[in-house]
Amino acid sequence: MRKTKRAFALRAFLAASVSTVAMTSFAVAQDPADDEEEAAKDEIVVTGSRIGRGALDAPQPLQQFTGEDITLSGEPNIVDYLADVPALQGSTVPEDTTGAGLGDGGLSLLNLRQLGSARTLVLVDGRRHVGANPGTSSVDVDSIPRLLIESVDVVTGANSAVYGADAVSGVVNFVLKDDFEGLTVDAAGASIAQGFEGYNYRASLLAGKNLFDDRMNIYVAAEYENSDEIKQGQLDLDIADSRLVNVDLDFTGQINDGVLDNVAVFGNLRTISRPTGGIFTLGHDIRQNGIQNNVNVPFVSCSTTSVTSGNCFIIDPPFSSLFGPGGTVITPNYGTFRSPTGSLRTLVQNGSGDPFSLFQASQLPEAEAMRFQAGMKFELTNNIEFFAEGKYVDEDVLDNFQPAFFDVQFETTGVAPTSLTAPNQDTFAFPQPGGFLTSLNQFRLRIFNTPGNVNPLIPASIVSAIAANTRTTYASNTCSPDPVTGLCTNPLFYTPTGSVAFPVGQIRVFTTDYGDRPQDLNRTTYRAVGGFRGSMDQFGFIDNMNWEVGYTYGSVSDENREFGTIDVFRFANSLDVVPNTAATPSLGPVGTPVCRVKVLAALGLFGFSPTDPYVAECIPGSLFGAGGLTPTAPYVLTDLGRTNKNAQHDVLAFMSGDLFDLWGAGPVQFSLGGEWRRESTQGTVDYAPTDPRTLFANTGLDFPKTSFGVKEGFFEARIPLLADSFIAQSLEVGGAVRVSDYSSIGTTTTWNTNAVWEWNDQVTLRGTYGVAVRAPNLSELFSPPGQTFLQITDPCSQPVILGTVDATIRNNRIANCAAQGIPNTYVDPNPGSSNAGQQGGNSLLKAEKSRSWTASLIYQPEWLDRFSMVVDFYGIEITDAIANPSIQALVNGCYDGTSLNANFCSLFTRDPGTFEINFFNLSPVNFQALKARGIDYAFKFGFDLADDWGQGGLIPGSIDFSLRGSYVMHRVDFVNVSDPNDQTELDGTVNFPKNRFLVTTAWNYGKFRLAHDLDYFTSQDFEEAESYIGNEDSGLQVYRKTGSWTQHDLTASYEFNDNFSFRAGVVNLFDNEPPLRVLYNDLWDLWGRRYFIGATANF
């Protein structure tokens, strides 16, 4: 399918190129504008306002990047370039979308101030663009053909009053080329990971033509791009097989025990959690090193009521086995080092198991895209113009997940295989008599050990070991906790009392025989814009009036296919194998391994039909050893699908002009308008996810078509106060207000005010203050409740209570858990497993609110040519922020207070027999607050080497220098649903460097340009610094911080003539890699040294 599409793409692109060249002759290129044209451009509509003004007079902080900047960077995606801008760090880049939900693959979403992409409004030529992420308004910025981009304007600060909801943290406006005439073809290729592991190719075309004495302009843009998949195992940081490993747990009273909590283990670190071929463990109870006086190994207990608990199958030398091809039993080698903490202790060095580079998921998805856009404008009269444009984007993204994994318990029984209740499997959510819910990826199978009925695909030694297995039983002593440490004062928490038969074992496997779990997404974007605009020198009392009326339609549809999803029923059938007997000769010779369901059908038992594909297609398989599942793939695997669609209708009308000049400072200017918008979304699955037969599926539930509408009116004014005064060359104030009526949440009002004080030609001061809102999107409001699985640390589990540092919380938990009838000896039977629950939308959400301010200094000294400096101070506070509360916080909140919190306790339930949490219900609420304060700064400087250093200088040409940076003074979130005043300090922690800047130094000599880019950010703490107080052995100092980051890029370009230019470069010149502890965090460059080339031709 992908090869066919790629061939079509190339043919389409070539056809477009040929047809464009065949058009009537083009101008060679856009001629440089003369002085009069440049003067006319001094008054333009800049992003952040609908009133014409000079770009340097804009009241809001504004950063601009040209399309040429993006091209010369060598970055394969637009978002990769913009995400390195300090104000946009934390934006969603394609590698963030691997392993995500359906519809997310390959998305490029901008995120100002790291306050969330939903709070950043993305515009194209000042108009809204349909959202690409299902149920949201977040725009995929890489859907814009690159050659069309004139500039990218980044306006930080609230702009909801000017542009509407979603502009809470700012606006990013893509300004497209206007009146383009000529033909430009650009081609680029790049390696996208070190060692030339993968490549990105792009070919772009832009053609434009003026017609009818320049009254009409038409253009067409086409782009084809292809990017290879990069898996985690291809990256050096994974190939090194090194990790930071926890080696010491600090329980209450033992924080400073003189042992480092974390150490780095370098080289040949392997995992035996689910190695190739599987790891099998016989059921057993508490180990002697699991007693109270060894805090590194948590309490683990096993009982007949929790036979599927992970506590019954702790990996240990006396009980565990590995398997080679064909089921050969292998004794595990635990190497020279084994992680000493936790219950399973699955990391070993120089031993058995798999390296981290094996069976890894996609880090960067494979992607292929075709982008087309065409547009025109036509002067109907001297002051009325019609404009229209249309865009079509077709994108295919392939993302591979890691293989599915299972914990399967085998239990021996002497009962004849045809006399048991059918089917024989106790699977999760499988309504069988005597069966029970285990977890998402656990189920049980009985092994018949009567003569002639033993599963021939299970090693005989394993069957015998299961049948003979016994379990040591323990009695629980009464714990007498120390009043200071909370530890039990008695020497052993459990006392051995004897042993009982326990014919149970568990095998832990990745289904690597089935390969990766690929997800293919095809995303199609349509956008159409049409309208009229005009100008009049005078309209009544309004001078220089400009007006526009336009309609925008957009839709994004994505079709998702999940390949290789496991049908649990069929998977269980393929594992439930018996030897064929003489009673069923049609199934083959006696002793042949056959699915038991086929035997039952052949004997006419339990209603199974031999001709039913569910029975007839069953193929026997084995979990023991690599290759044992491969033959079952056609029977077990199924494909699932989901289709999502976002649609947007927007009508925008506004006018602007000059009103009057009462005191000689200049005319009062205004903009007045209205907007109507409707957003809709829907999603359809082609397989019912409530049917428990599929596992690890991401399709979710049907999302019935739903929508909201909004009607808005807005007004903006600019009022000059002084001009050519002794205290100001110019002084002006302004403001804007917008009233919105939402069908979903009612009426909202936003406003802002600003001032610009131009002291003289060299110094300008400006400031803004605004109140903005963000309306909840359709996903947040109306997502249908769907199944989800989250891990919960049970605060009523005895080891957790004893490990609680805060004595008040510890005592509250003891009392509140007892009030719910939970015994003080309760231990969570599945502490490492995910808990099943439900998550959906909340139609009662209200709008988020924000208050923000900016204060700026602009300095352009006369004494230093080509130098400019801009310093922007900013602050923003968002309240009633929408988020899903942490299920862990809700569960903790139930028990941590002086009494049970009924609201939190009602959101989850417990099994009445085992007391394990067996269900929870989550939905987004308005409960968070986010605060940010800092400084953005930019410096530019240039000089001619010959002129400034003399004609005899050793180096000819000129130097251009620019620096853009951001210093975060304060960044905190309030995300504790139990305590609204509890703040999490983020500035200076991972992903939130205190200071980051980009420096570009370029040497220009004739038509040659050599540029060096330096990307630097400061070191970050892995945790809040306060967490280390009194806990000095929490880790070596070097592992508490990331260390600063410096990356160097080089780009060289040469213009052979007016028609042809070439560029080449290297990204991450010194092959820097992320620090050990951050792994796949894309704030750091993950890809190592890589190269790019490109060429542009103009005709």
N, C-alpha and C positions, 0 to 999 in steps of 0.2 A: 504493500500500500504506500509506504513512504517513498520507494524508488519511483513508482508511477507518478506520485505527486511532484517529486523533485524534477522529473523530466518535463512535466507539464509546466512547472514554474520557469524552467530555463527557456522553454519554447515561448512562453508568454512574454518573458522579459526581452528576448531577442526580437520577437515580433513588434513589441512596442518600440524598441530602438530603431528598427528598420522603418517603421511607419512614420516615426517622428522625423527622421532624417529626410524622408521623402516629401515632407511638407514644404510649402513655399519657403523661400530663403529666410533665414534668421539673421538678426544683427549678430556681429561677432561676439559681443558681450554687452553687459550693461555699461553704458558710457558713464564716466564720472559726472556727478551732478555739479552744475556750476554754482557760483556763489549765491545767486538768487534762489536756486532750489534749496541750497543748504539753509538759507535764512528762513525759507518757508517751513522748514522742518523744525525750527526752533520751538514752535508751539505745536506740540503733538499730545495725543492722549497717552500718558504713560500708565503702566500698571499701578493700581492703587487709587486711581481717580478716573472719573469720566469727564473731567474738565481739562481742556488743552493747556499745557504749560511746558516749560523747558524741563528736560530730564533732571537737571541738577536742582530744580525748584520743587521737586516732589517732596511732600511733607513726611512720607513714610520712608524708612530705610529700604533701599533698593539695590540689589546686586544683579548685574547683567552679565550673561555669558553668551558668546556668539556661537553660531553653528560651526564656524571654523575652529573655535576653541575645542569643541567636542570632537571634531574630525581629527585634529592634530594630536589629540590625547592618546589615540591608539586604543581606547577602550572599546570593546565590542558592542556595548549597549549604552544608550543615552543615560540610563539610570546609574550605570557604573561610574560615569563621569560625575554626575550630580551628587551621588552619595558620598563623594570625597569632599564636597563642600561642607565645611564645619557645621553650618546651620542646617544641613540636610543629612548629616550622618545618622545612621539608623534607618535609612530608607530601605524598603523591601527590594532586594535585588534577586535575580532569578535563582541563585543558590539558596535563598531563604524559602523557596516554595517547594523544594523537594521533600517528600514525605508529608506534605500538607494535605488538606482536604480537597475534594474534587472541585475543579473550577479554579484552583489557585495556581496551577502549574505555569511557570514562566512569567508570572506577573512582575511588573516593574512599578512600584508604588512609592511616591514621595512622602516624606515624613519630616516636617519642619519641627525643629526643637526637640525631636524625639518624643513628641506628645501624641503620636499616632497618625497614621495616614488618613483616617476618617476626619481628622481635624485640619487637614491641609487641602485647600481648594485648588484644583488644577483647571486652568482655562486654556483655550486655544483662541487666539486673537480676541481675548476678552469675553468669550462666550463659553458656556458650560459644555462639558463633554460627558457622554454617558459613562457610567462606572463599569469596570470590567470584572471586579470581584462580585460574585453573585450576592444580590441583596444589599449592596453598598453603592456609594457614589465614588469610590476610589478609582482613579483613572490609570490605565496602563499607558505610561508615557512613551514606551517603545513602540506603540502603534502609530506614531507620527513619522512619516518618511523623513529621513535625516536631511536630505538636500533642501527640503522646504523650510527648514528652521533658519530664520534670520537671527533670532536671539531668544534667550530664556531669561525672563525677568522674575526674580525672587524677591517678594515683598514680605518681610517679617512683621508680625504684629496683627492684631485683629482687624479684619476688613469685612465683617459680615454686613455692615451698614451699606457698603458700596456694592458688594457682590452677592450677598445672601449667606444662608447657613453653610456651614462646613469651613468657612474662612476664619476659624477660631485662632489658629496659630499662624496663619498667613496664607498668601496666594502665590502660586507659581503659574506664570502666564507664558505660553509658547507663542511667540510672535512669528508669523509665517511671512515669507517673502512676498512682496507686493510689486505688481507691474514687471514681473520677470520676463525678459526677452532674451532668447538664445537657446542653446542646448548644452547641458552639462551632464557628463557621464563620470561617475566615480566608482572605483573598484578598490576593495581592501581585503586583506587577508591577515590573520593573526593566529599565533599559537596561544592557547588559552590556559595552559598549565605547563609547569616546568618539564623539561625533557621532551618537548613537543608531543605531549600526551594527547592533545586534541586541538582542533582548529575551528576558527570562525571565518566565514566568507560572506562578503556582502557586495552587491552590485546595485548601484542607484542611478536613476536617470531623472532629470528635470528639464522640461522643454516648455518654452513660453513664446507667445507671439502677439504683437500688437496689430490690430486690424482697424479698418475704417478711420484712417487718419488718427490713429491712437485713441479712438473713442472706446475701443473694445480691447480687452486683454484676455487671452485664454492660456491656461497652462495645464500640463499633465505631469504627474510624478509617479514613478514606479520604482519599487525596491524589492530585491530578493535577498534573503539572509538565511544562512545555515550554520548551526553551531553544534559541535559534537557533545556527547555526554561525557562527563568526568565523574568517576566514582571516587568515593572516599579513599578506597584502597590504592588509588593512583597517586595520592598526595604524599609528599615526603614525610609529613608529620604522622601519617599512618604507617607508612612503610618502615619507619624507625621502630615501631612496636615499643614505644615508651609512654609512660603515664606517671602522673602524680598519684600515689596510692596511700590510702588511709591505713595507718598501722597501729593507732592507739585511740580508743574511745575514752572520752572523759565523762564519767558519771559524776553525780553530785558529790562534792567533797574531794574529788580526785582530779581537779582541773590541772594543777601543776604537779604532775607525778614524775617529772624529770624525763619523760619519754616524748620525743617528737610525735605529733599526731599524723603528719603527712611527710612522706619522703618520695623522692623521684627514683623511679626504677627505669633504667635505660637499657634498651635492647632486648629482643627476644622475649618480651612479655606476652603471654598467651592466655587465652580464656578457656576454661573447662566448663563453662556454664552450660553450653549446648554444642559441644564440639562435633566435627564431622563424624558421622556414624553413631552419634548419641552417647550419652552417659547414663548408666543404669545404677540405681541405688536400692538396696533392700531396705524395707521399712524398719526403723529402729527408734528408740526414744532418746531421752536426754543423755548427752555424752557427759563424761565426768569433767571435761573442761568447760562445761556449760553451767558450772555452779556460780554462786553469787560472787565469790571472790576473784573471778576472772571477768573483768568488765568488758574485755574485748570481744567476747562471744556472748551474744544475748541468750536469754533463756529460751530453750526450745523444748516443747513437750508434745507428745503424740498420744492419742487415745483412739479407741475404736469409734468414737463419735466424730473424729476428725481425720479419718484415714486418708483423705486426699490432701491434707494439709502439707505444705512444704516442710513443716517441722518434722514430719515423719521420714523425710528423705534427704537429710543433710549429707552432702558429699564428704565422705571420709574413707580412708584407705581400707578398713575392714569390710566396708559395705558396698563400694562403688567399683564399676567396671566400664571400660571403653570397648569399642568394637571396630574391627577392621572390615574390609570388603568381605562379603559373604557371611558376616556375623561372627567372625573370629573374635574370641574374647581376649581383651588386652588389659593388663593391670596398669592403672594410671601411674604416670611418673609425675610426682609433684614438684620436681625440679629443685633448684637451689634456693628458691624463695617462693613462699605462698602468702597471699594477702592474709593477715592475721585477724582481721576484724569482720564482723558480720557472721551470719550463720552458714552460708554456702561457701564463702571464701574461694571464689572462682578464678582469681588471677594467680598465675604461676609464671616463674621465669626459668627458662632453659628446661622446660618440662613438656608434658603432653598438652594437647589442645590446639586451638587455631590461632594464627596471628590476627591482629586487628585488621590487617589489609585484606582479609578473606571475607567473602560474602557481604560486602558492604553495599549500602544503598547509593543511589545517585547523590553526588554533591552538587553537580550542575546538570540540569536536564538537557537532553537532546532537543533541539528546537529548529524549526524551519518555518519561515514566514514569507508571505508575499503581501506587499502593501502598495495600494494604488490610491491616488487622489487626483482629482481634476477639478478645475474651477474656472470661473470667468467673472468679469464685471463689464458692464456696458453703460456708457453715459447716454441716458435717454434724452436728457436736455443738458444745458450747461451746468445745472445745479441739482440734477437728480440722477442717481446711479442705481442700477440693478446689480446685485451680486448673487452668486450661487457657487456652491462647491459640494462635492460628494467624495466620500472616502469608503474604500473597501479593504479590509485586512483579513487575510486568512492565515492562521497560525496553527502549527501542529507541534505539540510538546509531548515528549516521551520521558517518563520518570519511573525509575525502578526502585521499589521498596525492598527492604531485606526480606528473606524468606519468612514464611509463617513459622511459628514455633508452638510446640505442644508439650505438655506434661501428661503422660499417659500412665495410669496405674494398671498393673496386671495382678490379678488375684486368682490363685489356683482353686479348683473345686473338683471333687470326684464325681459330681452329678453328670449323667449322660447329656451330651450336647443337645439332643432333641427334646429333652424334658424341661428345659428352662423356659421361663417366660421370654417370649421373643419381642423385640430383638434383644440381643445379649448385652448391648452396650448401655452404660449409664453415662450419657453425654450431658454437657451443659444445656440446661433448659429442655432436656429430653424427658417428656412425661411418661416415664416408665415406672411400673410398680416396684417399690423398693429402691428406686434410683433417687438421686438428690442433686441439687445444683452444686456444682463444684466451683468453676470459674470460667472465664472466657475461653481459656485454652487447656482445660483439664477434663478428662473423662476416664472411665474405668472399663476394662475388659476382663472377662473371666477366662482363664486358661483351663481347659479340661485336661486333667492328668490321669484320667482312666486309660488303661491300655488301649492303643489303637485310636485314641482321640486327641492326643497331644498335638498342639500346633507345630507342624514340622518346620516352620520358618523362624521359630524362636530357638536359640541355642539350647541344647538339652541341659547343659550345666546350669543355665539360668532358670529353666523350669524347675530343676531339682532344688536349686538354692531357694527359690520362692517357696516351694512346698515345705522345705525343712526350716524355714526362717522362724525365729522366735524374737520376742521383744521383751527387754527388761522393763519391769514395771517399777514405778516410783511412787512413794507417798509424799504428799506436800506437807512440809512442816509449817507450823504457824510462824509467820514472819514477825520478828520483833525489831522494827526499824530503829536505827540509831537516830536520836532526835536532831542531830546536826547533819549527818550525811544521808540519812534516809535509807541506808543499807541495812540488810538483815544482820543481826548480831550473831545468830546461830551459824555454825560453820558450813552447813550444807542446806541449801534451800529445798532440795529433794533427797529422799532417802530410798535406796533400792529395796524392793520388797519381794522380788521374785521374777519369774518370766512366764510368758504366755505364748502360745502359737500365734504367729502373725504372718500368714502366707501372702504377703503383698510386697510388690516392688514397683519402682517408678523409673521410666526412662524419659529423659529430657532431650528434645531434639529440635533442630532447625530442619525444616523440610527442604534441604538444599537439593535433593534429587529433583524437585520440581522447578528449580531455578529461581530467579528473582520474580517478584510480583510486579509486572509492568502496568503502568497506568498511562493510557494514551488520551490526550486531550486535543480536540480540534476546536479552536476558538475563532468565531467569525464576527467581525465588527463592521457595522454599517453606520455611516453618519452623513446627513444631508443638511445643508444650510442654505437658506435663501432669504432675500429681503431687499429693501430699498433704503438708501441713505441720501442725504442731500445737505445743502448749505444755502443760506441766504445772507446777504450783507445786512439786511434789516428786515425784521418781521414785527411790525408794531413797535413796541418800545424795546425790543430785543435786538441787539446788534450781534453780528457774526454768529448767527444761529446755525447750529449743526443738529441734525436729527437722524435717527435710524429706527427702522422697524424690521425685525427679523424673526425667522422661525428656525429652530434646530430640532432635528430628529436624530436619535441615535439608538442603536441596539447592539448588544453583545450577546451572542449565543455560544454556549460551549457544550460540546458533546463529549462525554467522558466514558471511556471503556476501561474497566479493570479486568485484566487477564490473569488467569491462574488463581482465581479465588477458590478456596477449598469448600466443597460441599461436605459438611461434617458427617451427615448420615452415610454418604457413600464412602467417605474416608474410614469411618468406623467399620463399615461392612468389609472393606478391603483388608483391614487388620484382623478381623474376626475370622480366623482361618482354622480349618480342621482338615485331617486327611480323609480323602474320599474312601467310602466303604463299598462293599458288594451290593448294598441296598440301593445305590444310585449309580448304576453302570453308565448312564448317559453322560455323567460328568467326568469320565475318564477312568484310567486304571486305578485300582485300589492303592491307597497311599498318596495319590496325587494331591498336592495342596489345593484346596478349593475354598471359596467363600462359604461360610456356614449358611448364609441366607439362600444360596443356591441349593444346598442340601435340604433346607426346610421347604423350599418351593418344590423340589423334585418329589418330596414325600407328601406334598399337599398339606403342610402344616401352617397354621397361623395366617392363612389367607394369602400367602405369597404366590405369585404366578411366575412360572419359569419363563414366560414370554415378556414379562414386564421389563423394560430396559433397566429399571432400578435394580433388578435381580440379574437379568441375563448378561449385562455388560460388566458385572463385578469382576475385578481382577485381584488376586491375592497379592498382598504386599507385606513388607517387614520394615520395622523401625530400627532393627538391629544391624548396623553396618551401612556404609554408603552404597547406594544403588538399589537398595531394597524396595524403595517406593517408586522408582522410575517407571516400571511397567504399568503402574496404576494411574498414571497421569490422565490418560484419555477418559477414564471412568470417574475420577475424583474431581478434576478441575472444571470450573465453569467460568464464564465471562459475565460480568455485570455492567450495567450502564446507567448513566444519569445525564439528563439534559437540563441546562439552566439557561434562563434568558432574562437579561435586564433591558428595559426600554425607557426612553426618556423623550418627552415632548416639552419644548421650551419656547415661549413667545416673549420676546424682549422688545420694548419700545422706550426710547428716551430721547431727550433733546437737551442741548446745552447752549449757552450764549452769554453775552455781556449785557448787564442791566444798566448801570449808571455809574458815574464817577463824581461823587459829591465833593471830595476834598483834594482832588488832583493826585491821588496816590495810584490811580488806576481803576478800571471798571470793576464793579462787583460781578463775579461770574457764578453761574449756577448750572446744575444738571438736575433734571426732573424726569422720572420715568416710572414704568411699571413692568412687572414680569409675572407670567403665569407658567407654572411648571407642573408636570405630572411624571412621577417615577413609578415604575411597576417592575415586579420580578415574579418569577415562577420557576419551579423545578419539578421534574418528573423522573421517576426511576422505572426501569423496566424489569425490576425484580423486587418483590416485597421483602424489605429487610426485617420485618417482624417474623418472618419464617426463620426458625433457628438453624436452617440447613447451611447457611453460609457463615464463614468465619473471617475475621479481619477485613470485612467489607467496609468501604467508606461511602457507600451510596446514600445513606440516610433515608429520610422519608420524603414522600411527595410534598412539595411546597406549592399549595394552590395559588393561583394568580392573585396577587394582592397589590395594592397601590396606595399612594397618597398624592394629594394635590396641594398646591400652595399658590396663593395670590399675594402679590407684594407691590408696595409702592415705596419709592425712595426719592430722597432729595439730598443734594449736595451743594455747598456754597463755598466760595473763596472770596474773602473780603480783604482787599489791600487797605492798610492803615497809614503807612508812611512810604514816601519815595524820595530819594535824594535828600534826606534829612541829615542833620549833623550827628544824629544818633543811629541812623540806619540808612543804608542805601535803599533797602526796601524792608517792609515789615507787613506781614499778612497773617490773618487767622482764617480758619475754615472749619467745616464740620459736615457731617452727614448723618442721616437718620433713615431707617428702613422699618416699615411695619409689615409683618408677614402673618397671613392667616392660613394655618395648616389644617387640613382635614383630619390629621392624626393627633395633633397635640394642642390645637387652638392657636391663639394669637401670641406673637412674640414681637418685641421691639428692641432694636439695636441702634447704637449711635456711636459716633466718635467725634473728637475735636482735635484740631492741630494748629500749630503756629510755625512760621518760618521767618527768621530774622537774619537778613543778609546785611551784616555789619558793613562790609565793603567788598571789593572784588576778591578778597583773599579769604575771608572768614564768614561762614554761614552757620547759624544755629537753628535747629528745628526740633520739634517735639510733638508727640501725639498721645492721646489717651482715648481708649475705646472700651465699650461694652459690647460683647458679641455673644452669639448663641450657636449651638449646633443641635439641630433636630435629630432625634434617633432615626437610624436608617431602617429599611424594611426588614432586614435580617434581625436586627435587635428587637424590633417590635413584634414580628409575626412568625419567626422561625418555628416550624412544628416541633414538638418535643421528640427528640430522637435519643437512641441509646448511646451512652458513652461509658468509658471505663477509666477511672482515676484511682491512683493509689492513695490510701488514707492511713496515716499512723494513728492507731486507735488510742485516744487518751485514757481509756479505761483499762487498757492492757497493762498488766502488772509491771513488766519491764519498763514501759513508758512512764508510768507513775513514779517508779523508783528513780528513774533517770531525769525527772523534772527538777531543774535547778531551783526555781522560785518556790520557796516553802509554802507561801500562801496559795499559789495555784495548785501545788501538789496536794495540800490538805483539802482544797475545794474539790479537786477531782476525786479524791477518796470518798468524800461525803456524797457528792452528786452521783457518782457511779453506783454507790450503794443504794441511793434513793431510787434508782431505776431497777433495782433488784439484781445488779451485776455482782457476782461474788468477788471478793478481794483476791481470789486465786486465779481469776480469769486471765488467760493469755490468748492474744489474737491468734487463731489457728492458721491464718494466711498472711503473715506480716509483710511479705514481699510481693503479694499479688494485687492486681487491680480490683477495685470494687465496681460492680455494675450500678449504673444510675441513668438518669434522664436529664436532658438539657434542651431548652427551647427558648422562645422569645418571651417578651413581656409587653403586652399592649398598654400597660399603665405607665410606661416610661414618660418622663418629661424632658424638656430641652436642657442640655448642658449650658452653663453660663461661664463667661470668662471676662476678666478685666485685665487690660494690658496697657503698658505705657512704653514710650521710647523717647530718648533724648540724644540728639546727635550733634556732632561737630564736624564741619567740612572745612578743610584748610587747603588752599591752593596759592602758595606764596608767589609773589611776583619776582622775588629775588632768586628763585630756583625753578628754572624752566622744566616743564614736563614732570612736575612733582604734584601729587595730590594725596590727601590723607582724609579718611572718613572714619570716625569713631562713633559707634551706635551703642548706647546703653539701652537695655531692654528689661522688662519684667512682665510676667504673665501669671495669672492665677486662674485655674479652671475649677469650678465647683459643680457639684451634682454630676460628676463625670460618670459615664455609663461603663459598666464592666461586669463581668461574671465574678461574683465573690468566690474566693478559694473555698472548695469544699472542706479543706483542712481547717481553714479559719472558722467555718460554720460549725464543724464538729467540735473543735476546741471551745468555741464560744458557748456551746451547750453546757459544758461542764466547768469552765474556768472561773465563773462568777461565784458569788457567795451562795447562790441557789441556781437550780436548773433554769436555763433560758428557754422558755416555751417556744418562742419564735424559731430559734435555731434548731432546737430538738425536733421540731415538727418536719424538718426538711430531710430527715433520713430515718431509716428503720433498722431494727436488729432482728436477727433470727432468734425466735423465742427459746430455742433449745441450746444453741451454741453461743449466743449473744454477739455473734459476728455481725458487723454492719453489712446488710445485704441489699440496700437500695438507698439512693439519694435523688433529690430533685433540685436542679439548678436553673436559674434564669438571670438575665442581666438586670441590674438595678442602678439607680442613681445614688452612689454612695462614696465615690472616690473624690479626692481633690488632688490637683497637680499644680506645682509651683516651679517656676524657672526664672532665674535672673542672671544676667551676664552682660558681656561686652562683645560686640562684633567690631572688627577693625580691618581696614584695608589701606594699603599704601601702594602707590605707583610712582615709578621714577624711570626716566630715560635720558640718555645722553649720547652724543656722537663722539666716538673715540678720537677721530681726527680733529674735530673742531675744539673739543674740550681738553685734549691732551697734546695738541700740536700736530702739525703735519708730519713731524718726524716720528710719530708714535709707532711702536712695533706692531700694534694690532689695528687694522683698519676697521671700518664699519661702525655700528652703533650697538648700544646695550639697552634692553628694556627689562625692567625689574618690577615685579608685582608681588605683593604679599596679602593674602586674605586669611583671617583667622577669627577664632572665637574663644573667649575665656568665660567659663561657666563659674559664676560666683556662688550660685545657690540653685540646687535642683533637688526637690523633695516630692515624694508622693505620700498621700494619706490613703492607705489601702486596707487598713485593719477594720473589718466590718464590725468588730466588737468594740473598738475604741477609736472614734473619729479623730482624736487628738494625737494618736500614735503615728509619728512620721518616720518614713524610711528615707534616709539621706542617700541620694544617688550620686551627687557630684563627687568625682574622684574615684568612683567604683567602676567595675567592669562595664564597658559600653558608654561610660559618661566621663571621658577625660576632662580634667579641669581646663586644659589648654590644647588647642589644635590649630595649626596653621599650614597653609600651602604657599610655597615660594616658587615663583617661576622666574628664571633668569634666561634671557634669550639674546644671542648674538646675531645680528643681522649684517650681512655683507652682500650688497647687491641683491641678487635674487636667491641667495642662500640664507637659511635660518637654522641655527642650532639652539635648541632650548633644553634646559635642565629644570625638572620639576622635583621639588622636595616636599614630601608629605610627613609632617611630624605631629605626634601627640604625646602627651605626658603619661607617665606611669599611672596605673589604676590599682586600687585595692580590690582584692577578691571579696572582702567583706567590709562592713563599716569598721573604721579604726577602733571604735569603742569596744567591739567584740573581742579585741585582743587584750584589753586591759584585764590584768589578773589571770591571763591565760597565755603566758609566754611560750609554752611548749606547743602551741597550736600549729606550729610549723616554722621552718627556717624562714628568716626574713625574706630571702630571695623568692620564696614561694607564696608570700603574702601579697606581693605586688606583681603586676604584669611586666614592669619595666617599660621604659619609654620606647616609642617606635619611630623609626626613620626609614623612609623609602625614597629611593632615587629613580627617576625615569629620565630617559633621553629621547629627544625627537629631532630628526634632521629633515629639512624639506628644501626643495629647489624648484624654482619656476624656470623651466627651460625657455618659455616664451609666454605670451599672453594666453596661449591656448592649452598649455600642458604643464602640469606640475607633478612632482613625485615626493613621497614622504616615506620615512622608515624610522623605526625606533625600537627601544627596549624598555620594558616595564619591569620594575623591581630589579634594577641593575645588579644589585649585590645579593640577590636571591635570599632576602630575609624571610624568616618563617615566624609564625605566631609562637608566643611562649607556650610552654608545655601544657599549662593548666587550662588555657582557653580553647584548645582544639579547633573546632570548626566555626568559631566566631568570625563573621565577615567584616567586623570593624578592622581587623587585621587582613592583610593580603594573604590569601590561602594558596595562591597559585604559583608562587615562585617566579623565577626569571622567565620572561617570555618576550616574543618579538612580533613586530607587525610591519607591514608595508602597505602602501596605497598610492593610487594615482588618480588625478583629476584631469579631464579633457573638456575644453570649452570650444564650441563650434558656432 
